């Protein structure tokens, strides 16, 4: 595996890998039943499958303009575990390939925050818009899965926390 030199790419790559592993755990927990992909935390929120797609989209919407290339998309028509994993893998591979291009954190990125157009330099875009939204939608995938009984830990979200099996803060953990 090659070393990633651009910090913004490194961060997206790390969390796309964690999301892919999380999705595998969801699929395993539900025995491949894809109805979980259409579950939501609330009726007015996106379902799990769309949350996954948005996470991938934010990586591309950030890394492509910084590398000076058009924003790409690897979204698939059918919402399945296989298609979501393929989208994450293609996104991962593509943004990793952008690491060889010259990064321009001074480039102005124009995007949409919901219905509102935004325009800001790449560094501000990353810190104030892309990362918060990337983590928000990643958190929604985690929250939907946990709310449906998938046995995930904080380590499945951040790759850092490690708890012993059966650990609970409610039972006196610190």
C-alpha positions as CSV (number, residue, x, y, z in Angstrom):
1,X,0.0,0.0,0.0
2,X,1.4,3.4,-1.0
3,X,1.8,6.2,1.5
4,X,-0.6,9.1,1.0
5,X,1.1,12.5,1.0
6,X,-1.9,14.9,1.1
7,X,-3.5,15.0,4.5
8,X,-7.0,15.7,3.2
9,X,-6.8,12.6,1.0
10,X,-5.4,10.5,3.8
11,X,-8.3,11.5,6.1
12,X,-11.0,10.7,3.5
13,X,-9.2,7.4,2.6
14,X,-9.0,6.3,6.2
15,X,-12.7,6.9,6.9
16,X,-13.9,5.5,3.6
17,X,-12.1,2.2,4.6
18,X,-13.8,2.4,8.1
19,X,-17.2,3.0,6.4
20,X,-16.6,0.0,4.1
21,X,-15.9,-2.2,7.1
22,X,-18.9,-0.9,9.0
23,X,-21.1,-1.7,6.0
24,X,-19.7,-5.2,5.9
25,X,-20.7,-5.6,9.6
26,X,-24.2,-4.3,8.8
27,X,-24.6,-6.8,5.9
28,X,-23.3,-9.6,8.1
29,X,-25.7,-8.7,11.0
30,X,-28.7,-8.7,8.6
31,X,-27.6,-11.8,6.7
32,X,-27.6,-9.9,3.5
33,X,-31.1,-8.5,3.9
34,X,-30.9,-5.2,2.1
35,X,-34.0,-3.7,3.7
36,X,-31.7,-2.1,6.3
37,X,-30.3,0.0,3.5
38,X,-33.6,1.9,3.3
39,X,-33.9,2.5,7.1
40,X,-33.8,6.0,8.4
41,X,-33.4,7.6,11.8
42,X,-36.4,9.9,11.1
43,X,-38.9,10.0,8.3
44,X,-37.5,13.3,7.0
45,X,-33.9,12.0,6.9
46,X,-32.0,10.1,4.2
47,X,-31.9,6.3,4.4
48,X,-28.7,4.5,5.2
49,X,-27.9,3.8,1.5
50,X,-28.1,7.5,0.7
51,X,-26.0,8.4,3.7
52,X,-23.2,6.1,2.4
53,X,-23.4,7.7,-1.0
54,X,-23.2,11.2,0.5
55,X,-20.1,10.2,2.4
56,X,-18.4,9.1,-0.8
57,X,-19.6,12.3,-2.5
58,X,-18.0,14.6,0.0
59,X,-14.7,12.9,-0.5
60,X,-14.9,13.5,-4.2
61,X,-16.4,17.0,-4.0
62,X,-13.4,18.0,-1.9
63,X,-10.5,16.1,-3.4
64,X,-11.3,16.6,-7.1
65,X,-11.3,20.5,-7.1
66,X,-8.1,20.6,-5.0
67,X,-6.4,18.3,-7.5
68,X,-7.8,20.5,-10.4
69,X,-10.0,17.8,-11.9
70,X,-13.7,17.6,-12.5
71,X,-15.8,16.0,-9.7
72,X,-16.4,12.4,-10.4
73,X,-19.1,10.1,-9.1
74,X,-19.2,6.4,-8.7
75,X,-22.8,6.1,-7.5
76,X,-24.7,3.1,-8.8
77,X,-28.3,2.9,-9.8
78,X,-29.3,-0.1,-7.6
79,X,-29.1,0.3,-3.9
80,X,-27.4,-2.9,-2.7
81,X,-24.5,-3.8,-0.4
82,X,-22.4,-4.8,-3.4
83,X,-23.1,-1.5,-5.2
84,X,-22.3,0.6,-2.2
85,X,-19.1,-1.3,-1.5
86,X,-18.1,-0.9,-5.1
87,X,-18.9,2.8,-5.0
88,X,-16.7,3.2,-1.8
89,X,-13.9,1.1,-3.4
90,X,-14.0,3.2,-6.6
91,X,-14.1,6.4,-4.7
92,X,-11.2,5.3,-2.5
93,X,-9.1,4.2,-5.6
94,X,-9.9,7.5,-7.4
95,X,-9.0,9.9,-4.6
96,X,-5.9,7.9,-3.9
97,X,-4.8,8.4,-7.5
98,X,-5.3,12.1,-7.1
99,X,-2.6,12.1,-4.5
100,X,-0.1,12.3,-7.3
101,X,-1.5,15.5,-8.7
102,X,-0.6,19.0,-7.5
103,X,-2.9,20.1,-4.6
104,X,-4.1,23.7,-4.5
105,X,-5.6,24.6,-1.2
106,X,-6.0,28.2,-2.4
107,X,-8.5,27.1,-5.2
108,X,-12.0,28.4,-4.6
109,X,-14.5,25.6,-4.4
110,X,-18.1,26.3,-5.4
111,X,-20.7,23.9,-4.1
112,X,-24.2,23.7,-2.6
113,X,-25.0,23.6,1.1
114,X,-28.5,22.2,0.6
115,X,-30.2,24.8,-1.6
116,X,-27.7,27.5,-0.8
117,X,-24.7,28.1,-3.0
118,X,-21.4,28.4,-1.2
119,X,-17.9,29.5,-2.4
120,X,-14.8,29.3,-0.4
121,X,-11.1,28.5,-0.6
122,X,-10.3,24.8,-0.4
123,X,-8.8,24.9,3.1
124,X,-12.0,26.6,4.5
125,X,-14.2,24.3,2.4
126,X,-12.5,21.3,4.0
127,X,-12.6,22.6,7.6
128,X,-15.9,24.4,7.6
129,X,-18.0,22.4,5.2
130,X,-16.6,19.1,3.8
131,X,-15.3,17.5,7.0
132,X,-18.3,18.3,9.1
133,X,-20.7,17.0,6.5
134,X,-18.6,13.9,5.7
135,X,-18.5,13.0,9.5
136,X,-22.2,13.9,9.9
137,X,-23.3,11.5,7.2
138,X,-20.8,8.8,8.3
139,X,-22.3,9.2,11.8
140,X,-25.8,8.8,10.4
141,X,-24.8,5.4,8.9
142,X,-23.4,4.4,12.3
143,X,-26.5,5.7,14.1
144,X,-29.0,3.9,11.8
145,X,-27.1,0.7,12.1
146,X,-26.9,0.9,15.9
147,X,-30.5,1.8,16.2
148,X,-31.4,-1.4,14.3
149,X,-29.3,-3.6,16.6
150,X,-26.0,-3.9,14.8
151,X,-23.3,-4.5,17.5
152,X,-20.9,-1.7,16.6
153,X,-18.5,0.2,18.9
154,X,-17.0,3.7,18.7
155,X,-14.0,2.0,17.2
156,X,-16.0,1.0,14.2
157,X,-16.6,4.7,13.7
158,X,-13.2,6.2,14.4
159,X,-10.8,3.2,14.2
160,X,-9.2,4.2,17.5
161,X,-11.4,3.2,20.4
162,X,-11.1,-0.4,21.4
163,X,-13.4,-1.9,24.0
164,X,-13.5,-5.5,25.3
165,X,-16.5,-7.6,24.2
166,X,-19.6,-6.8,26.2
167,X,-18.2,-3.5,27.6
168,X,-20.8,-1.0,28.8
169,X,-20.4,2.4,30.3
170,X,-23.8,1.7,32.0
171,X,-22.3,-1.2,34.0
172,X,-19.5,0.9,35.5
173,X,-16.9,1.2,32.7
174,X,-14.7,4.3,32.5
